[in-house]
Amino acid sequence: MGDMVTFPSNGKQSRGYLAVPESGSGPGVVVIQEWWGLVDHIKDVADRFATEGFVALAPDLYDGQTADEPDEAGKMMMAMQLDRAARDLGGAVDYLAGHDATTGDGVGVVGFCMGGGLALWLATTHQGVAAAVPFYGALPWEGVDPDFSRTTAAFLGHYAESDDWATIESARAIEQTLRDQGNTATFHIYPGTGHAFFNDERESYDEGAATLAWQRTLAFLRDELG
């Protein structure tokens, strides 16, 4: 359904996968990859958003590289230059916000695993983000500590009951911080699930939890983005 595109990011060019709904327009959503890279699963998620009426852009944060094994993916994630990632993600938000197909007053961001953490971070660094949806997101990079006082975005979180990467405790702490500041924030915990329960290409996939999280995400983004 979608196509690879290039977009400007702080004076340079970045690339990503863009999916536009058949209607030709809709709210904009940035889809942020897992630590595997811009793999077919993430492109499929962008296509699914387009089917639901959203304009979805998945930026390529690994410059065309992907990983199959956890050790390889972990090394690629930790080697990723955060300043470049921030530039690429900010460029993706700006590109969607200015795209002829995008409607609404703000852009949503949805991220998975590594991308879930980056979605939290991006909401605090770019005022164009109106809604953020982290799926089991954590921020493993030293010195990356989102300042949630800098965002007015609404948040919807999806976290697994058993997850050493993105723990329930960390999810509840973020949720409480946001609520204390007056942000709309609802973080769901999915019983009986583990990390990456949304990824239907992995053994961790849980169809019931994934379906419910998807329905909640669509409803939330439609409410927040119009």
FENLINLIN-V797473 format. One record per residue. RES is the residue in one letter. OMEGA is omega in radians with two decimals (none if undefined). Layout:
res:RES omega:OMEGA
res:RES omega:OMEGA
//
This chain:
res:M omega:-3.06
res:G omega:3.14
res:D omega:3.03
res:M omega:3.14
res:V omega:2.98
res:T omega:3.13
res:F omega:-3.11
res:P omega:3.07
res:S omega:3.09
res:N omega:3.08
res:G omega:3.13
res:K omega:-3.13
res:Q omega:3.04
res:S omega:-3.11
res:R omega:3.14
res:G omega:-3.12
res:Y omega:-3.07
res:L omega:3.08
res:A omega:-3.09
res:V omega:-3.13
res:P omega:-3.14
res:E omega:3.12
res:S omega:3.12
res:G omega:-3.13
res:S omega:3.11
res:G omega:3.11
res:P omega:-3.10
res:G omega:3.11
res:V omega:3.00
res:V omega:3.14
res:V omega:-3.04
res:I omega:-3.01
res:Q omega:2.90
res:E omega:-3.12
res:W omega:3.11
res:W omega:-3.08
res:G omega:3.13
res:L omega:-3.09
res:V omega:-3.08
res:D omega:-3.14
res:H omega:-3.13
res:I omega:3.06
res:K omega:3.12
res:D omega:3.09
res:V omega:3.08
res:A omega:3.10
res:D omega:3.13
res:R omega:3.07
res:F omega:3.14
res:A omega:3.09
res:T omega:3.14
res:E omega:3.03
res:G omega:3.13
res:F omega:2.97
res:V omega:-2.99
res:A omega:3.10
res:L omega:3.08
res:A omega:-3.13
res:P omega:3.13
res:D omega:-3.06
res:L omega:-3.13
res:Y omega:3.07
res:D omega:3.06
res:G omega:-3.14
res:Q omega:3.03
res:T omega:-3.13
res:A omega:3.11
res:D omega:-3.07
res:E omega:-3.10
res:P omega:-3.12
res:D omega:3.13
res:E omega:-3.14
res:A omega:3.13
res:G omega:3.12
res:K omega:3.13
res:M omega:3.13
res:M omega:-3.09
res:M omega:3.13
res:A omega:-3.12
res:M omega:3.13
res:Q omega:-3.02
res:L omega:3.12
res:D omega:3.09
res:R omega:3.11
res:A omega:3.12
res:A omega:3.11
res:R omega:-3.14
res:D omega:-3.11
res:L omega:3.09
res:G omega:3.09
res:G omega:3.12
res:A omega:3.10
res:V omega:-3.13
res:D omega:-3.14
res:Y omega:3.13
res:L omega:-3.11
res:A omega:-3.11
res:G omega:-3.09
res:H omega:-3.12
res:D omega:-3.09
res:A omega:-3.02
res:T omega:3.09
res:T omega:3.10
res:G omega:-3.04
res:D omega:-3.13
res:G omega:-3.12
res:V omega:3.04
res:G omega:3.04
res:V omega:3.11
res:V omega:-3.10
res:G omega:-3.06
res:F omega:3.09
res:C omega:3.05
res:M omega:-3.12
res:G omega:3.06
res:G omega:3.06
res:G omega:3.12
res:L omega:3.08
res:A omega:3.08
res:L omega:-3.12
res:W omega:-3.10
res:L omega:3.13
res:A omega:-3.13
res:T omega:-3.08
res:T omega:-3.10
res:H omega:-3.08
res:Q omega:3.12
res:G omega:3.14
res:V omega:-3.12
res:A omega:-3.10
res:A omega:-3.12
res:A omega:-3.12
res:V omega:3.06
res:P omega:2.96
res:F omega:-3.14
res:Y omega:-3.07
res:G omega:3.03
res:A omega:-3.10
res:L omega:-3.04
res:P omega:-3.05
res:W omega:3.14
res:E omega:3.10
res:G omega:3.11
res:V omega:-3.08
res:D omega:-3.04
res:P omega:3.06
res:D omega:-3.03
res:F omega:3.06
res:S omega:-3.09
res:R omega:-3.10
res:T omega:3.01
res:T omega:-3.11
res:A omega:2.99
res:A omega:-3.05
res:F omega:2.99
res:L omega:-3.09
res:G omega:3.07
res:H omega:-3.07
res:Y omega:-3.11
res:A omega:3.10
res:E omega:-3.12
res:S omega:-3.07
res:D omega:3.11
res:D omega:-3.12
res:W omega:3.12
res:A omega:-2.98
res:T omega:3.05
res:I omega:-3.12
res:E omega:3.14
res:S omega:3.12
res:A omega:-3.12
res:R omega:3.14
res:A omega:3.12
res:I omega:-3.14
res:E omega:-3.11
res:Q omega:3.10
res:T omega:-3.13
res:L omega:-3.14
res:R omega:3.13
res:D omega:3.14
res:Q omega:3.13
res:G omega:3.08
res:N omega:2.94
res:T omega:-3.09
res:A omega:3.06
res:T omega:-3.14
res:F omega:-3.11
res:H omega:3.01
res:I omega:-3.06
res:Y omega:-3.07
res:P omega:3.06
res:G omega:-3.12
res:T omega:3.01
res:G omega:-3.13
res:H omega:3.08
res:A omega:-3.13
res:F omega:-3.14
res:F omega:-3.02
res:N omega:-3.06
res:D omega:3.05
res:E omega:-3.09
res:R omega:3.14
res:E omega:-3.12
res:S omega:-3.06
res:Y omega:3.06
res:D omega:-3.00
res:E omega:-3.11
res:G omega:3.14
res:A omega:-3.13
res:A omega:3.13
res:T omega:-3.14
res:L omega:3.13
res:A omega:3.12
res:W omega:3.12
res:Q omega:3.12
res:R omega:-3.12
res:T omega:3.13
res:L omega:-3.12
res:A omega:-3.14
res:F omega:-3.11
res:L omega:3.09
res:R omega:3.11
res:D omega:-3.02
res:E omega:-3.06
res:L omega:3.09
res:G omega:none
//
